[in-house]
Amino acid sequence: MNIPAQLDGARVIMYIENDVNRTITKMFYEEEDGSAKEVLITGLALAKYEQSNEYYLFLCDTNWEIHQDFDMESIE
């Protein structure tokens, strides 16, 4: 599996293995037609934008597509 060097323009600092057999959590989205879409979150990445002092935790699917992010004040 290729780990991206960047996600959304932020440099990836740390990540956990992204394997569909190791699902971290599930996210559910409501589609425009009212149906539910399930997304398996299988990868987490800690990243930092060059011009920012904050770090970001990205929740990703098996293709490293970001489905949620959280800004963190520090790397800890």
MDTraj code that builds the backbone (N, CA, C; nanometers):
import mdtraj as md
import numpy as np

residues = "MET ASN ILE PRO ALA GLN LEU ASP GLY ALA ARG VAL ILE MET TYR ILE GLU ASN ASP VAL ASN ARG THR ILE THR LYS MET PHE TYR GLU GLU GLU ASP GLY SER ALA LYS GLU VAL LEU ILE THR GLY LEU ALA LEU ALA LYS TYR GLU GLN SER ASN GLU TYR TYR LEU PHE LEU CYS ASP THR ASN TRP GLU ILE HIS GLN ASP PHE ASP MET GLU SER ILE GLU".split()
xyz = np.array([
    [0.0848, -0.1178, 0.0000],
    [0.0000, 0.0000, 0.0000],
    [0.0889, 0.1234, 0.0000],
    [0.0591, 0.2160, -0.0878],
    [0.1336, 0.3413, -0.0941],
    [0.0771, 0.4407, 0.0057],
    [0.1633, 0.4867, 0.0938],
    [0.1243, 0.5872, 0.1914],
    [0.1544, 0.7232, 0.1289],
    [0.0558, 0.8122, 0.1214],
    [0.0814, 0.9429, 0.0605],
    [0.1738, 1.0278, 0.1476],
    [0.2597, 1.1046, 0.0832],
    [0.3468, 1.1971, 0.1556],
    [0.2683, 1.3176, 0.2055],
    [0.1566, 1.3474, 0.1372],
    [0.0712, 1.4599, 0.1750],
    [-0.0753, 1.4187, 0.1657],
    [-0.1541, 1.4795, 0.2527],
    [-0.2996, 1.4675, 0.2457],
    [-0.3554, 1.6077, 0.2501],
    [-0.4353, 1.6435, 0.1536],
    [-0.4967, 1.7762, 0.1466],
    [-0.3920, 1.8876, 0.1548],
    [-0.2723, 1.8612, 0.1040],
    [-0.1655, 1.9608, 0.1060],
    [-0.0845, 1.9640, 0.2343],
    [-0.1207, 1.8824, 0.3323],
    [-0.0472, 1.8766, 0.4591],
    [0.0506, 1.7593, 0.4553],
    [0.1692, 1.7795, 0.5110],
    [0.2727, 1.6755, 0.5142],
    [0.2375, 1.5703, 0.6188],
    [0.2329, 1.4440, 0.5772],
    [0.2032, 1.3341, 0.6679],
    [0.3249, 1.3082, 0.7556],
    [0.3029, 1.3112, 0.8869],
    [0.4101, 1.2897, 0.9842],
    [0.4060, 1.1467, 1.0379],
    [0.2867, 1.1016, 1.0741],
    [0.2672, 0.9661, 1.1266],
    [0.1365, 0.9117, 1.0716],
    [0.1263, 0.7812, 1.0661],
    [0.0043, 0.7173, 1.0209],
    [-0.0051, 0.5790, 1.0841],
    [-0.1248, 0.5224, 1.0798],
    [-0.1388, 0.3821, 1.1159],
    [-0.1781, 0.3067, 0.9901],
    [-0.1455, 0.1797, 0.9892],
    [-0.1676, 0.0959, 0.8714],
    [-0.3107, 0.1085, 0.8206],
    [-0.3250, 0.1136, 0.6916],
    [-0.4546, 0.1328, 0.6277],
    [-0.4937, 0.0025, 0.5583],
    [-0.5674, -0.0829, 0.6294],
    [-0.6041, -0.2148, 0.5801],
    [-0.7529, -0.2365, 0.6045],
    [-0.8270, -0.2719, 0.5023],
    [-0.9720, -0.2900, 0.5146],
    [-1.0069, -0.3949, 0.6200],
    [-0.9170, -0.4870, 0.6478],
    [-0.9419, -0.5898, 0.7489],
    [-0.9220, -0.5372, 0.8909],
    [-0.8745, -0.4130, 0.9045],
    [-0.8507, -0.3543, 1.0355],
    [-0.9291, -0.2232, 1.0469],
    [-1.0585, -0.2323, 1.0344],
    [-1.1446, -0.1145, 1.0401],
    [-1.1365, -0.0495, 1.1771],
    [-1.1152, 0.0822, 1.1783],
    [-1.1077, 0.1583, 1.3025],
    [-1.2479, 0.1972, 1.3474],
    [-1.3251, 0.2460, 1.2550],
    [-1.4631, 0.2859, 1.2835],
    [-1.5394, 0.2922, 1.1519],
    [-1.6678, 0.3174, 1.1619],
    [-1.7517, 0.3358, 1.0444],
    [-1.8135, 0.4743, 1.0515],
    [-1.8280, 0.5362, 0.9364],
    [-1.8977, 0.6643, 0.9281],
    [-2.0176, 0.6444, 0.8366],
    [-2.1237, 0.7150, 0.8678],
    [-2.2449, 0.7052, 0.7870],
    [-2.2807, 0.8434, 0.7359],
    [-2.3100, 0.8495, 0.6074],
    [-2.3512, 0.9738, 0.5433],
    [-2.4905, 0.9548, 0.4862],
    [-2.5681, 1.0603, 0.4864],
    [-2.6980, 1.0549, 0.4211],
    [-2.6817, 1.1071, 0.2792],
    [-2.7203, 1.0260, 0.1839],
    [-2.7142, 1.0636, 0.0433],
    [-2.8296, 1.1593, 0.0117],
    [-2.8217, 1.2249, -0.1029],
    [-2.9270, 1.3187, -0.1443],
    [-3.0631, 1.2522, -0.1562],
    [-3.0636, 1.1232, -0.1925],
    [-3.1913, 1.0520, -0.2065],
    [-3.2437, 0.9991, -0.0730],
    [-3.1732, 1.0290, 0.0369],
    [-3.2154, 0.9864, 0.1697],
    [-3.1569, 0.8532, 0.2142],
    [-3.0892, 0.7829, 0.1250],
    [-3.0290, 0.6554, 0.1626],
    [-2.9000, 0.6800, 0.2418],
    [-2.8594, 0.5803, 0.3166],
    [-2.7386, 0.5911, 0.3980],
    [-2.6200, 0.5302, 0.3248],
    [-2.5066, 0.5960, 0.3362],
    [-2.3826, 0.5455, 0.2781],
    [-2.2871, 0.5168, 0.3932],
    [-2.2337, 0.3965, 0.3961],
    [-2.1385, 0.3573, 0.5004],
    [-1.9964, 0.3670, 0.4462],
    [-1.9069, 0.4284, 0.5225],
    [-1.7659, 0.4384, 0.4849],
    [-1.6836, 0.3768, 0.5976],
    [-1.5944, 0.2853, 0.5608],
    [-1.5061, 0.2248, 0.6600],
    [-1.3817, 0.3113, 0.6758],
    [-1.3561, 0.3550, 0.7970],
    [-1.2347, 0.4304, 0.8265],
    [-1.1288, 0.3292, 0.8676],
    [-1.0254, 0.3180, 0.7857],
    [-0.9218, 0.2171, 0.8076],
    [-0.7842, 0.2776, 0.8295],
    [-0.7714, 0.4079, 0.8112],
    [-0.6411, 0.4717, 0.8280],
    [-0.6528, 0.6039, 0.9008],
    [-0.5561, 0.6299, 0.9858],
    [-0.5433, 0.7584, 1.0531],
    [-0.4084, 0.8170, 1.0163],
    [-0.4045, 0.9464, 0.9949],
    [-0.2778, 1.0119, 0.9635],
    [-0.2695, 1.1428, 1.0408],
    [-0.1534, 1.1682, 1.0974],
    [-0.1248, 1.2955, 1.1623],
    [-0.0435, 1.3762, 1.0625],
    [-0.0889, 1.4966, 1.0340],
    [-0.0244, 1.5773, 0.9302],
    [-0.0157, 1.7229, 0.9743],
    [0.0688, 1.7997, 0.9035],
    [0.0901, 1.9401, 0.9374],
    [0.1035, 2.0202, 0.8091],
    [0.0274, 2.1291, 0.8028],
    [0.0420, 2.2228, 0.6915],
    [0.1656, 2.3083, 0.7170],
    [0.2370, 2.3431, 0.6132],
    [0.3628, 2.4168, 0.6252],
    [0.3479, 2.5490, 0.7003],
    [0.2427, 2.6230, 0.6757],
    [0.2259, 2.7556, 0.7355],
    [0.1478, 2.7540, 0.8672],
    [0.1211, 2.6375, 0.9214],
    [0.0395, 2.6270, 1.0424],
    [0.1213, 2.5748, 1.1600],
    [0.0840, 2.6146, 1.2792],
    [0.1461, 2.5624, 1.4011],
    [0.0688, 2.4436, 1.4559],
    [-0.0478, 2.4171, 1.4001],
    [-0.1310, 2.3073, 1.4472],
    [-0.1074, 2.1816, 1.3649],
    [-0.1453, 2.0696, 1.4244],
    [-0.1393, 1.9402, 1.3583],
    [-0.2826, 1.8963, 1.3301],
    [-0.2997, 1.8088, 1.2338],
    [-0.4321, 1.7636, 1.1951],
    [-0.4362, 1.6119, 1.1930],
    [-0.5420, 1.5584, 1.2498],
    [-0.5652, 1.4149, 1.2472],
    [-0.6689, 1.3881, 1.1387],
    [-0.6300, 1.3105, 1.0379],
    [-0.7183, 1.2780, 0.9270],
    [-0.7694, 1.1348, 0.9416],
    [-0.8990, 1.1162, 0.9268],
    [-0.9616, 0.9848, 0.9245],
    [-0.9854, 0.9506, 0.7786],
    [-0.9280, 0.8394, 0.7330],
    [-0.9267, 0.8068, 0.5898],
    [-0.9811, 0.6672, 0.5622],
    [-1.0266, 0.6487, 0.4379],
    [-1.0679, 0.5157, 0.3931],
    [-0.9458, 0.4433, 0.3354],
    [-0.9672, 0.3272, 0.2758],
    [-0.8554, 0.2473, 0.2251],
    [-0.7792, 0.3134, 0.1107],
    [-0.8392, 0.4125, 0.0453],
    [-0.7728, 0.4858, -0.0628],
    [-0.7096, 0.6154, -0.0129],
    [-0.7013, 0.6329, 0.1177],
    [-0.6496, 0.7531, 0.1823],
    [-0.7315, 0.8766, 0.1467],
    [-0.8597, 0.8566, 0.1160],
    [-0.9508, 0.9694, 0.0977],
    [-0.9942, 1.0153, 0.2365],
    [-0.9841, 1.1443, 0.2619],
    [-1.0172, 1.2000, 0.3930],
    [-1.1688, 1.2116, 0.4079],
    [-1.2192, 1.1617, 0.5213],
    [-1.3623, 1.1711, 0.5491],
    [-1.3906, 1.2581, 0.6712],
    [-1.2913, 1.2827, 0.7519],
    [-1.3065, 1.3696, 0.8687],
    [-1.1677, 1.4155, 0.9106],
    [-1.1605, 1.5357, 0.9642],
    [-1.0324, 1.5806, 1.0175],
    [-1.0558, 1.6599, 1.1456],
    [-0.9549, 1.6586, 1.2286],
    [-0.9581, 1.7295, 1.3562],
    [-0.8299, 1.8092, 1.3701],
    [-0.8401, 1.9349, 1.4101],
    [-0.7189, 2.0118, 1.4334],
    [-0.6750, 1.9888, 1.5778],
    [-0.5443, 1.9709, 1.5933],
    [-0.4841, 1.9404, 1.7223],
    [-0.3838, 2.0513, 1.7550],
    [-0.3786, 2.0927, 1.8801],
    [-0.2879, 2.1993, 1.9192],
    [-0.1412, 2.1557, 1.9189],
    [-0.1173, 2.0284, 1.9418],
    [0.0213, 1.9810, 1.9449],
    [0.0273, 1.8394, 1.8911],
    [0.1465, 1.7900, 1.8744],
    [0.1661, 1.6560, 1.8236],
    [0.1330, 1.5511, 1.9301],
    [0.1371, 1.5910, 2.0563],
    [0.1042, 1.4992, 2.1642],
    [-0.0432, 1.4670, 2.1606],
])
top = md.Topology()
chain = top.add_chain()
for i, resn in enumerate(residues, 1):
    res = top.add_residue(resn, chain, resSeq=i)
    for name in ("N", "CA", "C"):
        top.add_atom(name, md.element.get_by_symbol(name[0]), res)
traj = md.Trajectory(xyz[None], top)
